Amino acid sequence: MGEQIRIRGNLFAALWALALVAAALQAQPFLSGYRLTADEILFHYLSLKNTLAQNVQFISETAAQQGRVGQFIILPINILVSDVAAVPWARIGFLGAWGGLMLLTALWVGRLCRSKAFAVLSFLMLVTYQRLGFDHMPPNSYPLQNTVPFLLILASRLAGGSQRSLVTNCTLSAVLCLSMVTSEYAWVFGLGVVGCEYLANFSRGKEEGLARLKSRGFALDVTAIAIALAIYLGYRFVHPSHYESNSPDGIWNLSALAWTSFFHVLNGTVLLPIQWVHFAQAPWKALAAWAGMSLLTAAVAWGAFRSLERDRPWLIIAVVGLLFSLYMTLPVAITVRHQTWCAMAWPCAYLDTRSAFPGLAVALVAMCGWLLRFGRIMQVVLAITLGLGSGTTYLYNLWFSQEMNKAAKAWERADALACQPPSSLPEGEALLKAVDPRGSISVHPNFPHADYWRIYIESRRADCTGSAP
């Protein structure tokens, strides 16, 4: 018995090691893009132009205009991130935080399902199936806005073990509460995480579910969630939102809401954007990377499938995962603004696309668990299928990272201008064409585009090395 436990432990250690290798390889294309949205350009402009007092005023006015008390926390983070986003080590840090979130998500899901193999498979899906794109999606856009609160929420649920003291429980509940206050995304995520935990307890039996409801932890959970909601709604009552992206004015447009939710979930993957041309025009190195990633993912999946429990209600877990994905899109999908964007623009994706992806990944892995009942051959079939999906995602992301690199050339051209005499600097439209001839950098209407580049170039004159800060 002891020998079997040791062998099983070694197997999972090897599977986790290979999954981390796959994660590291899949992460490489995500280092390409930064400052991809109009908001991030605005934040960078403010960091270059404003004094501290002016930025404090901007944060206060924005929080009041949007009815979001969490902006007092989130906006300083976003402004700081926009300023350091061009630094490679900063982007590695952002990507590491995102990877940490995926790891905690997988560990949390594995604990709920009481399955180490499911945790490995969930992590594998989370890190190998996410699409790269210009769609307000972290870790390339808003790299820390949701990542940090989500990390803290999951950490508060995983920390301390089962025998926690009252002080520890209260501390973790405070972390949960403060994290949920930061945004409607975080509050919805926190509520969903806590709800899934209680649902998992009831799935193991009525007695276990009722015992959890009678526990001290339940009272603390309810208190934390209620306080977070009261703070959020209280601030919004005093400062009603005048911001289209968090106004539930489309909540009764059920067909548009369903359309937006569905495509915001689906467009987190490469299922829709991938085309044959991505294979036909790929260089041999990219095709070799596709094959290597496919084989690596298939090998990890096959090893995990061999150890995946067969007695779990996988079909129910798949349904819950899918519903969780759709649920995570609600803060965005209930707004007319995003319903309109989804109907008129493509791809239909936004910040919530990343928040919804974990539920989709869990649903896919759970469906695989259910299909394994049809014989051992399914282990091979499903492993190959998951491997090909991972390899295809990798190929697409490698291709798309080149598009992001082209956009990033704007800052390299601006850095080069910083090393020229100020008298030779173009003005107005000529400056825009010199820095961003393809119009790759997204800005808001009426944004002082030329002034942004002028101030940026002036900020680079002290260190005109030709490399972005």
N, C-alpha and C positions, 0 to 999 in steps of 0.2 A: 504493500500500500504506500509506504513512504517513498519507494523508488518511483512509483507512478506519479505521485505528487511532484517529485523533483523533475521528472521528465516533462510533465505538463507545464511546470513553472518555466523551465528552459525554453519550451516551445513558445510560450507567450512572450518571453523576453526577446526571442528572435523575431517574432512577428511584429512586436512594437518597434524593434530596431529597424526592420525593413520598412515599416510604415512611416517612421520618421525620415528615412532616406527618401521615400517617395514625396513626403511633405517638403523636404528641402529642395528637391528638384522642381516640384510644382511651384514653389515660392519664387524661383528666379525670375520668371516673366513679370511678377507683380512688383518688382523693384523699378520698373521702367517709368511709370507715370506718376506725376505729382502736379498739384494745382490744376486739376482738371475741370473744375466747375467755376461758374461765375461768382458764387459765394466765396470760394477760396481766393480768387483774385481780389475780391473786395477786402477780405480779411488781410491779405498780404499788403494791399495798398494802405490800409489803416495802420498796419504795423510799421510801415516805412514813413508815413506822413504825419501821423498823429502823435501828440504827447500822451503821457499816461492818463492825465486828467481827461483829455478828449476821448480816449478809448473807454474810460470808465463811463463817461456820459453816453457814448454810443451803446455800450452794453446795457445800461439802464433804460435807455429809450427803446432799444430793440426788444428787451424783455417785456416792457409795458405794451408795446405795439402788438406783440405776438401773444401776450397773455401767458408767457412761459417763465415761471420763476427759476427754472433750471438753467436759463440762459446766463444767469450770474455765474454759473459754474462752467457751462459748456462753451460760451463765447470766448472767454479768456484762453481756454484750451485750443479752440479752433484758430484763434489769432496767432498764438504761439506756434502751433503746428504749421500754419501757412508760411511762417517766417523761416522755419528750419527744414521745410520739406525737401529742398534741393540738396541737402546734405545726405550723402549716401548712408552714413551710419544712422542718421535719424530715421530714414526709410526702413532700414533693417530693423530698427527698434519697433517701428509701427507694425511691420510685418510679423515680428516676433510676438508682439502683444496679440495680434489677430490669431496667430497660430496657437498661442496659449489659450485663447478663448475657445478655439476648436477642440483643443485637448481637454479642457475642463468640461465642455459640452459632452464629449464622448465619455468621459469618466462618470459624469452625472447620469447620463442615459444608461450606461452599463450598470451603475448601482441600482437604478430603478428597476431594470430588468433582471438584476442579479445574474449577470452574464459577462464574464471577461471577454469572451469571443465577440459579443455584440459591441462592446466598447471599442475593440480593435477595428472591427468592420465600420463602425460609425465614424471613427477618426479617419480611417482610410477614405471614406466617401466625402467627408467634410473637406479634406485637404486636396483631393484630386479631381473634384467635379465642379469647382466653382469657376465661372466664366470671368474673364478679364474684359473690361469695357469702360466707355466714357459715360457712365450712367449713375453718377453720384454714389457709387458703391465702395465701401471700405474694402481693403485698407488703402486703396489709391486715393479715394476721396473721403473726406471726413474720417481720417484713420483712427481717431480716438474718441469721437463723439459718442458713439454707442459702444465701442469696444470696452472702454474702461468701466462704465456702469454695468454692462453685461458680465464682465469678468468678476466684478465685486459681488454681483448677485449670486452667481454660481459658486464663487468661493465661500460666500456666507452659508450656502446650503451644504457644501462638502466638508467644511472645516469642523474640527473638534470631535469627530466620531459620535457614537451613540450615547456615551455617558458624559454629557456636557454639564458643567456647573451652571447655576443661575446667572452668574456674572457673564460667563461665556455666551450663553443664550441671549442675554439682553444686548451684549455687544454686537453679536452677529445680526440680531434683529434691527439694531440701529444702522448697521451697514446696509442691510436690505432696504430699509426705509429711505435713507439718504440717497442711495443709488436710484431708487424708483422715482424720486422727486425730479431728477435731472431732465426728463422728457417724457412725453406720452409713449414713445417707443420703449423706454426703460420700464415704465409702469406696466404696460401691457406685457412685456417680457417677464417681469417679476411675478405678476399675477399668474401667467401661464405656467411658469416653472413651479411655483408653489401648488397650483391646482393639479398639475401632473403628479406631484409627489403624493398628494392625498388620494388621487385616483388610483395610483399604483398600490397604495395600502389597501384600498377596498377591493382591488382585483385579487388580492391574496386571501380575502375572506372578510366577512362582515365584522367579525370580532376584532381583527387587526385594524380595520378602518375606523371602527367606533372608538377603539382604544386611542388611536392617534388624535381623534377629535376631542377626547377628554384630557389630553395631555397639556402640560404647561406650554409646550411649543406651539400648539394651535392658537392659544390665546395671544402669544407673542406675535405669531404670524399675522393674525387678524389685526392686531393693534398696529403693526408696522405698515401693513398695506393701507389701512384706514387713515393713518396719520399722513402718509405720503399723498394719498388722494385728497385729503382735506387741505393740505398745503398747496397742492397744485390747483385745485378748484377754487380755493380761497383767493389766491393771487389772481386767478383768471376772472373771478367775480369782481374784484376791485379794478382790474385792468382787462376788460373784454378784448378778445383777439380781433384784430383787423387784418389778419394775415390769412391769405387764401389757402395756404398749405396745411393749416391745422384747424380749419373751420368745417364742421361736419355738415356742410350744406348739401352734400350728395348722398346722405344716408338712406334716403328713400328711393334713390335711383337704383333699384335692385339689380337690374340687368347690367348697367354700367359698373356698379360696384363689383358684381361677380366677374365681369370681363377684366376689370383692372386687377383684382386679386389673383385671378388665374394666371394672367400673363406676367404679373410681377413675380409670382413664384416660378413659373416656367422659364422665364428669361434669366434666371440665375444660373442656368446651365447653357451648354452650347447646342442643345437640341435643335433650336430654331435657326441660329445664325450660321452654323457650320454648313459648308457647301463643298461639292466635289472639287472645286477649284483650289481649295486649301490643300488638298492632297496633290492635285495635278501639277500645281506650280511650286510645291514645296521642294527645297533643295534636299539632297540626299542626307545631310546631317539632321535635318528636321524629321525626315521619315525614319531615320535610325533612332532618334529620340522618341518618336511615336511608338516604335516597336519595343524599345527598351522599357518605356513607362508602362506599356500594355502588359508586358511579361512580368514586370515587378509587381504591379497591382494584382494581376491574376494569381501570382504565387502567394501573396499575402492573403488574398481572399480565399483561395483554396485551403490554405492551412487553417484559417479561422473557421471556415465552414465545417471542417472536420471535427472541430471542437464545439460548435454551436449547439446549444441545447435544443432538443426537439419538443419539449413539453411546455414551451411558453406560448401564450396566446398571440402569436405573431401577426395574425390578420387584424386583430383588434389594435395591436400596437401600431400597425401600418396606418390604420384609419385615424388613430389619435395623432400620429405624426403629420399626416396630411392636413387634418383639421387645424393643428397647431400652426402649420405654415400659412394657411389661409387667414387664420386669426391674427397672425403677426403683421399682415398687410393692412389691417383695418384702419389704423391711424391715418394712412395715406389714401386707401381705397374709398373712404367715405367722403372725400373732398371732391367737389366738382372740378377743381383745377386739375387734379391728377387723373380723374376720369376723362377729361377732355384731352389731356396730353396723351393718354393711352390710346385714345381713339384716333388722334391726328398724327402722332409722332411714333417713330420706331427706332430702336427697340423699346417696348413698354417695360421699363424697369426704373427703380429708384432706390433710395436708401434702404427701404424696407425689404427689398429683394434679398439682400444679404441676411437680414434678420429672419426671413422666412425660410432660408435655405436649410438650416439644421433640421427642421421638421420634415422637409422633403427627403433629406438624406436618410433620416431615421426610418421614414416610411419605405424607402427603397430597400434598405437592409432588412427590415422586418418582412417585406414581401419575399425576399430571398429566403429568409428563415422558414417561411410558410411553404415555399416551393420545394424545399429540401425533403419534404415528406414523400416526394415522388421518386425517390431512389438515389443511389450514390452517383449516378451519371449526372444528376442535377448539380452536384458540387462542381464538376468540371465545366458544365455548360454555363452555370452562373458565374464562375470565376473568370472564364474567358470573356463573357459578356461584360462584366464589370471592368476587366482589364482593357478591353477595346474602348469602352467609354472613357476611361481615365486617359488612355493614350491619345484619343481624339481631342479631349479637353486640353491636354498638354500641347498638342500640335496647334490648335486654334490660338491658345494663349501665347505661344511663341510667335506666331504670325502677328497677333494683335499688339504685342509688346513693341514691334517695330513701328506701328502707327503711333504709339505713345512716345517712342523715342523721337520721332519726327516732330511731334508737338513740343517736346522738351528742347529742341534745337533753338526755339525762340529765345530762351534765356542764355544760351551759348552765344547767339548773335548779339544779344544785348550786352553781354560781358565783353565781347570783342569791341563794341562801340565805346565802352567805358575806358578802354585803353587808347582811344584816339583823342585828339585835342577837342575841348568843349566847343570850339568855334565850328568844327566840322560836323557836329551832331545835327541830323535832319530834324525837321519839325513837322508836327501835325500828321497828315496822311503819309508823308514821305517817311516819317519815323516808323509808323505802323508797318509799312511795306518793307522797310529795312529789317525790322525785327521779326515780324510774323507775316510773311508774304502769303501763306496759305490760309490765314485766318483761323488757325487751329486753337487759339486761346479763347475760351468762352468768357464773355463779359455780359453784365447786365445792360439793358437799354439805358442810354444816356450816361453810361459810365465814362469818366474822363480817361479814356484809353491811352491817349498820347501822353497825358500827364503822368499816368502810372509808369509807363516805360521811362519817361524822363527822370522821374524820381528814383526809379530802380537803378538806372544807369549811373546817376550821381552817387548813389549809395555804394556802388561798386568801384568807384574811381580810386579809393584808398587802397584797394587790393586788386588791381586789374591784371589778374593772372590768367584770365580766360576760362576760369572754372567757376561754376555757379556756387553761391554761398550755401 
